[in-house]
Amino acid sequence: MTTTYYDALVIGSGQAGTPLSQALAQAGWKVALTEREHVGGTCINEGCTPTKTMVASARVAHLARRAADYGVHVGRVSVDLAQVRARKQAVVDSFRGGSERRLREATGLDWLEGEARFTGPKTVQVTLLNGGVRTLSAEHIFINVGGRPAKPPVPGLDGVPTLNSTTIMELDAVPEHLLVLGGGYVGLEFAQMFRRFGGEVTVVQHGPRLLWREDGDVAAEVAEIMRQEGVAVLLEATTLCADLTKDNDIRLTVRTPDGELDLTGSHLLAATGRAPNSDRLNLAAAGIEADGRGFIQVNARLETNVPGVYALGDVNGGPPFTHVSFDDFRIVKANLLDGGDASTAGRRVPYTVFIDPQLGRIGLGEEEARSQGMNVRVAKLPMTHVARAIETGETRGFMKAVVDADTQRILGFTMLGLEGGEVMAAVQVAMLCDTPYMALRDGVFAHPTLVESLNNLFATLV
């Protein structure tokens, strides 16, 4: 079989692979990009874009039910999930279509729709979706194949219908009672969403808190918000087994601190983590090392143990966020095309959990900083003390900052509150500029904005 040689081969068209393939082609490299499913990766197709579109629909339903709180009276609120789904899909198709169009128009870039698999060092066989096989080789190979929802090892789970973060968005009707395994970002976004759509929801969390990476006070406040909206939250709950009742409902047997419970629901969502899509690549043939879970091992420049082969995005086991994948692209581009020396060392990763109110986070939490023995001061301000939150009737949550007591620099910031992700970004800019907290305490911000509340937050550090 004839082998076609390229300067660069990009496997996977996620949020690193797509811009990297275009940048390399624009720089004059001969580039091939392979994609076995759809352009844009998880973000556009099953992650950020569709979920946040549906979160927006759920928020509208929530606000409509609260309309009387604002002196506005409406009739009974109902949700047409099929229409919500259609709106979601229209946005996805638009985003994906734009990406596909740019790939087709790129000069020096061959886009192959098919599944790539290593057959030797720096050699890949691509099984094309429209039939046929191509063998490709390149001096530089970039793996950006992402991940997929993982199924928890619960006895009996294979025998019951189970939704994941992709399939749940394809429902045409609201579940009567949704059981959610997992109290992380994904589980909580869907739990609140489907509660607002009108279904009963129960979250089963194995650990002692939701969102285990967050400080205890943050996690407790999130749990309280969920319960306020009617979501049942079970903590320290171990799922012993799953089966079907005689009425074909889904039953989970769960061990809790108060004893064993049988939970029954119409639908079950497994939201307990993700697995890398490296298992279909035949990494061994190329000598590429992965850890026990399948995440490809890379150094700070995102290069694997094989020189010239890189892994970007979720598949390398870094923080599973779109902006991290895109930053991986920027690092590789800077080093290969711009003569830079970029790396992931010291990279601060912000994130937002799109529950409502949002949870925005950058840097260290209080517990993390204290566990490292750091000398810190902590500022905290409830949203009930924020003018904009009061005016909009959105006073749940709080903001919290961790400051180095010796240098006065901001080590971390968390906001569980109205537009928490947006306010977090303002603090992140201050951290990027190595600005002492006093600059935010004394800065003149427009009134009445949410960012203005940073004055009051940092004023608590007396």
C-alpha positions as CSV (number, residue, x, y, z in Angstrom):
1,M,0.0,0.0,0.0
2,T,1.3,3.4,-1.0
3,T,2.3,5.7,1.9
4,T,1.6,9.5,1.6
5,Y,4.1,11.7,3.5
6,Y,3.3,14.9,5.2
7,D,5.1,17.4,7.3
8,A,2.4,17.1,10.0
9,L,-0.4,14.7,10.7
10,V,-3.1,15.9,13.1
11,I,-5.3,13.1,14.5
12,G,-8.6,14.6,15.8
13,S,-10.3,17.9,15.0
14,G,-10.9,19.1,18.6
15,Q,-10.2,22.6,19.9
16,A,-6.5,22.1,19.6
17,G,-6.3,20.0,16.4
18,T,-8.4,22.1,14.2
19,P,-6.6,25.5,14.7
20,L,-3.2,23.8,14.8
21,S,-3.8,22.1,11.4
22,Q,-4.8,25.4,9.9
23,A,-1.9,27.3,11.4
24,L,0.6,24.8,10.2
25,A,-0.9,24.8,6.7
26,Q,-0.8,28.6,6.6
27,A,2.9,28.4,7.6
28,G,3.5,26.3,4.5
29,W,3.6,22.9,6.0
30,K,2.0,20.0,4.1
31,V,-0.7,18.9,6.6
32,A,-3.2,16.1,6.9
33,L,-6.1,16.2,9.5
34,T,-8.1,13.1,10.3
35,E,-11.5,13.0,12.0
36,R,-13.6,9.9,12.6
37,E,-16.8,11.5,13.8
38,H,-17.3,15.2,13.6
39,V,-15.3,18.4,13.4
40,G,-15.0,20.5,16.6
41,G,-14.6,17.7,19.1
42,T,-16.5,17.4,22.3
43,C,-16.9,21.1,22.9
44,I,-19.0,22.0,19.9
45,N,-20.8,18.7,19.5
46,E,-21.5,17.2,22.9
47,G,-20.0,19.5,25.5
48,C,-19.9,23.3,25.9
49,T,-22.0,24.4,23.0
50,P,-25.1,22.1,23.3
51,T,-25.1,22.0,27.1
52,K,-24.9,25.7,27.6
53,T,-27.6,26.2,25.0
54,M,-29.9,23.9,27.0
55,V,-28.8,25.5,30.3
56,A,-30.0,28.8,28.8
57,S,-33.4,27.3,28.1
58,A,-33.7,25.9,31.6
59,R,-32.8,29.4,33.1
60,V,-35.6,31.0,31.0
61,A,-38.1,28.4,32.5
62,H,-36.8,29.1,36.0
63,L,-37.1,32.9,35.6
64,A,-40.6,32.5,34.0
65,R,-41.7,30.6,37.2
66,R,-40.2,33.4,39.3
67,A,-41.9,36.2,37.3
68,A,-44.2,37.1,40.1
69,D,-41.2,37.9,42.3
70,Y,-40.6,40.8,39.9
71,G,-44.2,41.9,39.6
72,V,-44.7,40.2,36.3
73,H,-47.5,37.7,36.0
74,V,-47.5,34.9,33.4
75,G,-49.5,31.7,32.9
76,R,-48.5,28.2,33.5
77,V,-44.9,27.4,32.4
78,S,-44.4,24.3,30.3
79,V,-41.3,23.0,28.5
80,D,-41.3,21.5,25.0
81,L,-38.1,19.5,25.2
82,A,-38.2,18.6,21.6
83,Q,-38.1,22.3,20.7
84,V,-35.3,22.8,23.2
85,R,-33.4,20.0,21.6
86,A,-34.0,21.5,18.1
87,R,-32.7,24.9,19.2
88,K,-29.6,23.2,20.7
89,Q,-29.0,21.3,17.5
90,A,-29.3,24.4,15.3
91,V,-26.6,26.1,17.3
92,V,-24.3,23.0,17.1
93,D,-24.9,22.7,13.4
94,S,-24.0,26.3,12.9
95,F,-20.8,26.1,14.9
96,R,-19.7,22.8,13.3
97,G,-20.6,24.0,9.8
98,G,-18.4,27.0,10.2
99,S,-15.4,24.9,11.3
100,E,-15.9,22.5,8.4
101,R,-16.1,25.3,5.9
102,R,-12.8,26.7,7.1
103,L,-11.1,23.3,6.8
104,R,-12.4,22.8,3.2
105,E,-11.1,26.2,2.2
106,A,-7.6,25.8,3.8
107,T,-4.7,25.7,1.4
108,G,-2.2,23.0,2.0
109,L,-4.5,21.0,4.3
110,D,-5.9,17.5,3.5
111,W,-9.0,16.7,5.6
112,L,-9.6,13.0,5.8
113,E,-12.9,11.7,7.3
114,G,-12.0,8.5,8.8
115,E,-10.4,6.7,11.8
116,A,-6.7,6.7,12.3
117,R,-4.7,3.9,13.9
118,F,-0.9,3.6,14.3
119,T,0.7,0.8,12.4
120,G,4.3,1.7,13.3
121,P,6.5,4.6,14.4
122,K,5.0,7.8,12.9
123,T,2.9,5.8,10.5
124,V,-0.9,5.8,10.6
125,Q,-3.5,3.9,8.7
126,V,-6.8,5.7,8.1
127,T,-10.0,3.8,7.4
128,L,-12.1,6.3,5.5
129,L,-15.8,6.6,6.3
130,N,-16.7,6.5,2.6
131,G,-14.6,3.4,2.0
132,G,-11.0,2.7,1.4
133,V,-7.8,2.9,3.4
134,R,-5.0,5.4,3.4
135,T,-1.5,5.1,4.9
136,L,0.1,8.3,6.1
137,S,3.4,9.2,7.6
138,A,4.7,12.4,9.1
139,E,7.7,13.7,11.0
140,H,5.3,15.6,13.4
141,I,2.2,14.0,14.7
142,F,-0.4,15.6,16.9
143,I,-3.0,13.6,18.8
144,N,-6.2,15.5,19.8
145,V,-8.7,12.7,20.0
146,G,-10.4,13.8,23.3
147,G,-12.4,11.6,25.6
148,R,-15.9,10.1,26.1
149,P,-18.2,9.5,29.1
150,A,-17.1,6.7,31.3
151,K,-19.5,4.2,32.8
152,P,-19.1,3.6,36.5
153,P,-18.5,0.0,37.7
154,V,-21.8,-0.5,39.3
155,P,-23.1,-4.1,39.4
156,G,-26.1,-4.5,37.2
157,L,-25.7,-1.2,35.4
158,D,-25.2,-2.9,32.0
159,G,-28.6,-4.4,32.4
160,V,-30.5,-1.1,32.7
161,P,-31.0,1.8,30.2
162,T,-28.3,4.4,31.1
163,L,-27.9,7.9,29.7
164,N,-24.6,9.8,29.5
165,S,-23.8,13.4,28.9
166,T,-24.3,13.0,25.2
167,T,-27.4,10.8,25.0
168,I,-29.4,12.8,27.6
169,M,-29.4,15.8,25.3
170,E,-31.3,13.7,22.7
171,L,-34.4,13.1,24.8
172,D,-37.6,14.4,23.4
173,A,-39.5,14.4,26.7
174,V,-38.6,15.5,30.2
175,P,-37.9,12.5,32.5
176,E,-40.5,12.0,35.2
177,H,-37.7,11.2,37.7
178,L,-34.0,11.5,36.7
179,L,-31.5,9.7,38.9
180,V,-28.0,11.2,38.5
181,L,-24.9,9.2,39.5
182,G,-22.2,11.8,40.2
183,G,-22.1,15.2,41.8
184,G,-19.5,16.9,39.7
185,Y,-19.7,19.6,37.0
186,V,-21.6,17.5,34.5
187,G,-24.0,15.8,36.9
188,L,-25.0,19.1,38.6
189,E,-25.5,21.0,35.4
190,F,-27.9,18.3,34.1
191,A,-29.5,17.8,37.5
192,Q,-30.5,21.5,37.8
193,M,-31.4,21.7,34.1
194,F,-33.9,18.9,34.2
195,R,-35.3,19.9,37.5
196,R,-36.0,23.3,35.9
197,F,-37.5,21.6,32.9
198,G,-40.1,20.1,35.3
199,G,-38.8,16.6,36.3
200,E,-38.0,15.2,39.7
201,V,-34.2,14.8,40.1
202,T,-32.1,12.9,42.6
203,V,-28.3,13.2,42.7
204,V,-26.3,10.3,44.2
205,Q,-22.7,11.4,45.2
206,H,-20.2,8.9,46.5
207,G,-18.1,11.5,48.3
208,P,-18.9,13.7,51.3
209,R,-19.4,16.8,49.2
210,L,-20.5,17.9,45.7
211,L,-17.8,19.3,43.5
212,W,-15.0,17.7,45.5
213,R,-12.3,20.1,44.2
214,E,-14.0,23.1,45.9
215,D,-13.7,24.3,49.5
216,G,-16.2,22.8,51.9
217,D,-18.2,26.1,52.3
218,V,-18.5,26.4,48.5
219,A,-19.7,22.8,48.1
220,A,-22.1,23.1,51.0
221,E,-23.6,26.2,49.4
222,V,-24.0,24.5,46.0
223,A,-25.8,21.6,47.7
224,E,-28.1,24.1,49.5
225,I,-28.9,25.8,46.2
226,M,-29.7,22.5,44.6
227,R,-32.0,21.5,47.4
228,Q,-33.7,24.9,47.3
229,E,-34.7,24.1,43.8
230,G,-36.1,20.7,44.7
231,V,-33.1,18.5,43.7
232,A,-32.6,15.7,46.2
233,V,-28.9,15.4,47.1
234,L,-27.5,12.3,48.7
235,L,-23.9,12.5,50.0
236,E,-21.6,9.7,51.0
237,A,-23.9,7.4,49.0
238,T,-22.4,4.2,47.6
239,T,-24.4,2.7,44.7
240,L,-24.4,-1.1,45.4
241,C,-26.3,-2.2,42.4
242,A,-28.8,-1.3,39.7
243,D,-31.7,-3.2,38.3
244,L,-35.2,-2.8,36.9
245,T,-38.5,-3.1,38.8
246,K,-41.4,-5.1,37.6
247,D,-42.8,-1.9,36.2
248,N,-39.6,-1.3,34.3
249,D,-38.5,1.6,36.4
250,I,-34.8,1.9,37.2
251,R,-33.9,1.0,40.7
252,L,-30.6,1.9,42.5
253,T,-29.7,0.3,45.8
254,V,-27.7,2.8,47.7
255,R,-25.8,2.7,51.0
256,T,-25.9,6.0,52.9
257,P,-24.8,7.0,56.4
258,D,-28.5,6.4,57.4
259,G,-28.7,2.9,56.0
260,E,-29.6,1.3,52.6
261,L,-32.1,3.0,50.3
262,D,-33.9,1.8,47.2
263,L,-34.2,4.7,44.7
264,T,-36.5,4.4,41.7
265,G,-36.6,6.6,38.7
266,S,-37.7,6.7,35.1
267,H,-34.2,7.6,33.7
268,L,-30.6,7.2,34.9
269,L,-27.7,9.5,34.0
270,A,-24.2,8.3,34.7
271,A,-22.0,11.3,35.2
272,T,-19.0,10.0,37.0
273,G,-16.1,10.9,34.8
274,R,-14.6,10.5,31.3
275,A,-12.2,8.1,29.6
276,P,-9.6,9.0,26.9
277,N,-10.2,8.0,23.3
278,S,-6.6,6.6,23.1
279,D,-7.6,2.9,23.2
280,R,-8.5,2.9,19.4
281,L,-5.1,4.4,18.3
282,N,-2.9,1.3,18.8
283,L,-0.4,3.4,20.6
284,A,1.9,0.4,21.3
285,A,2.7,0.2,17.5
286,A,4.2,3.7,17.7
287,G,5.9,3.2,21.1
288,I,3.8,6.0,22.7
289,E,3.4,5.7,26.4
290,A,0.1,6.1,28.3
291,D,-0.8,5.7,32.0
292,G,-3.0,3.0,33.4
293,R,-6.2,4.8,32.5
294,G,-5.1,5.5,28.9
295,F,-4.1,9.1,29.2
296,I,-1.1,9.8,26.9
297,Q,1.9,11.0,28.9
298,V,3.5,14.3,27.8
299,N,6.1,16.7,29.1
300,A,5.5,20.4,29.8
301,R,5.8,21.1,26.0
302,L,3.1,18.5,25.3
303,E,5.5,16.1,23.6
304,T,5.2,12.4,24.3
305,N,8.1,10.0,24.9
306,V,8.4,9.7,21.1
307,P,10.1,12.9,19.7
308,G,7.9,14.7,17.3
309,V,4.7,13.2,18.6
310,Y,2.5,15.4,20.7
311,A,-0.8,14.9,22.6
312,L,-3.1,17.8,23.1
313,G,-6.4,18.3,25.0
314,D,-8.3,15.8,27.1
315,V,-6.3,12.8,25.9
316,N,-3.2,13.9,27.8
317,G,-4.9,13.9,31.1
318,G,-4.7,17.6,31.8
319,P,-7.7,19.7,33.0
320,P,-10.6,18.6,30.8
321,F,-11.6,22.1,29.6
322,T,-11.9,23.5,26.1
323,H,-9.7,26.5,26.9
324,V,-7.0,24.2,28.1
325,S,-7.1,22.3,24.8
326,F,-6.9,25.6,22.9
327,D,-4.0,26.7,25.1
328,D,-2.2,23.5,24.3
329,F,-2.5,24.5,20.6
330,R,-1.0,27.9,21.4
331,I,1.9,26.3,23.2
332,V,2.7,24.0,20.3
333,K,2.3,26.8,17.7
334,A,4.5,29.1,19.7
335,N,7.3,26.6,19.9
336,L,7.1,25.1,16.4
337,L,6.2,28.2,14.3
338,D,7.2,31.2,16.4
339,G,10.5,30.2,17.9
340,G,9.1,30.3,21.4
341,D,9.7,28.4,24.6
342,A,6.2,28.0,25.9
343,S,5.1,25.3,28.3
344,T,2.3,24.2,30.7
345,A,4.5,24.9,33.7
346,G,2.8,27.3,36.1
347,R,-0.3,27.5,34.0
348,R,-3.3,28.8,36.0
349,V,-6.5,27.2,34.8
350,P,-9.7,29.0,35.3
351,Y,-13.1,27.3,35.0
352,T,-16.8,28.0,35.3
353,V,-19.4,25.5,36.3
354,F,-22.6,26.5,34.5
355,I,-25.0,25.8,37.3
356,D,-27.2,28.8,38.3
357,P,-25.8,30.8,39.9
358,Q,-22.5,30.2,38.2
359,L,-19.4,29.0,39.9
360,G,-16.2,30.6,38.6
361,R,-12.8,29.6,40.0
362,I,-9.2,30.6,39.3
363,G,-6.1,29.7,41.4
364,L,-6.0,28.2,44.9
365,G,-8.9,27.6,47.2
366,E,-8.6,28.3,50.9
367,E,-8.2,24.6,51.9
368,E,-5.6,24.0,49.1
369,A,-3.5,27.0,50.2
370,R,-3.6,26.1,53.9
371,S,-2.7,22.5,53.1
372,Q,0.4,23.8,51.4
373,G,1.3,25.7,54.6
374,M,0.9,29.1,53.0
375,N,0.4,32.2,55.1
376,V,-2.9,33.4,53.7
377,R,-5.7,35.9,54.4
378,V,-9.2,35.1,53.2
379,A,-11.9,37.6,52.0
380,K,-15.5,36.6,51.8
381,L,-18.6,38.5,50.7
382,P,-22.2,37.1,50.5
383,M,-24.1,38.0,47.4
384,T,-26.8,39.5,49.7
385,H,-24.3,42.4,50.1
386,V,-23.9,43.0,46.4
387,A,-26.0,45.8,45.0
388,R,-26.4,44.4,41.5
389,A,-27.4,41.0,42.9
390,I,-30.1,42.6,45.1
391,E,-31.4,44.7,42.3
392,T,-31.8,41.7,40.0
393,G,-33.1,39.4,42.7
394,E,-30.2,37.0,42.4
395,T,-28.6,37.0,45.9
396,R,-27.7,33.3,46.3
397,G,-24.0,32.4,46.9
398,F,-20.9,34.4,47.8
399,M,-17.5,35.4,46.5
400,K,-14.2,34.5,48.2
401,A,-10.6,35.4,47.6
402,V,-7.4,33.9,49.0
403,V,-4.5,36.4,49.4
404,D,-0.8,35.8,50.3
405,A,-0.4,37.6,53.6
406,D,3.3,38.4,52.9
407,T,3.2,39.6,49.3
408,Q,-0.5,40.9,49.2
409,R,-0.9,39.0,45.8
410,I,-4.1,37.2,45.0
411,L,-3.6,33.4,45.1
412,G,-7.1,32.4,44.2
413,F,-10.7,33.5,43.7
414,T,-14.0,31.7,43.7
415,M,-17.4,33.2,43.0
416,L,-20.6,31.3,43.4
417,G,-23.0,33.9,42.3
418,L,-24.7,35.8,39.4
419,E,-22.3,35.7,36.4
420,G,-19.6,34.2,38.6
421,G,-17.5,33.2,35.6
422,E,-17.4,36.7,34.2
423,V,-16.4,38.3,37.5
424,M,-13.8,35.6,38.0
425,A,-12.1,36.7,34.7
426,A,-11.7,40.2,36.1
427,V,-9.8,38.8,39.1
428,Q,-7.8,36.5,36.8
429,V,-6.5,39.6,34.8
430,A,-5.3,41.1,38.1
431,M,-3.5,37.8,38.9
432,L,-1.9,37.7,35.4
433,C,-0.6,41.2,36.0
434,D,0.7,40.3,39.4
435,T,-1.4,43.0,40.9
436,P,-1.7,43.4,44.7
437,Y,-5.2,43.0,46.0
438,M,-5.4,46.7,47.0
439,A,-5.7,47.6,43.4
440,L,-9.1,45.9,43.2
441,R,-10.0,47.1,46.7
442,D,-9.4,50.7,45.6
443,G,-10.2,50.6,41.9
444,V,-13.0,52.7,40.5
445,F,-15.5,50.4,38.8
446,A,-18.8,51.4,37.1
447,H,-21.8,51.3,39.4
448,P,-23.9,49.2,39.8
449,T,-21.9,46.4,38.2
450,L,-21.0,43.0,39.7
451,V,-17.3,43.7,39.3
452,E,-17.8,46.8,41.6
453,S,-18.4,44.3,44.4
454,L,-14.7,43.5,44.4
455,N,-14.2,46.8,46.2
456,N,-16.2,45.5,49.1
457,L,-14.8,42.0,49.0
458,F,-11.2,43.0,49.4
459,A,-12.1,45.7,51.9
460,T,-12.9,42.9,54.3
461,L,-9.1,42.3,54.5
462,V,-8.5,44.8,57.3
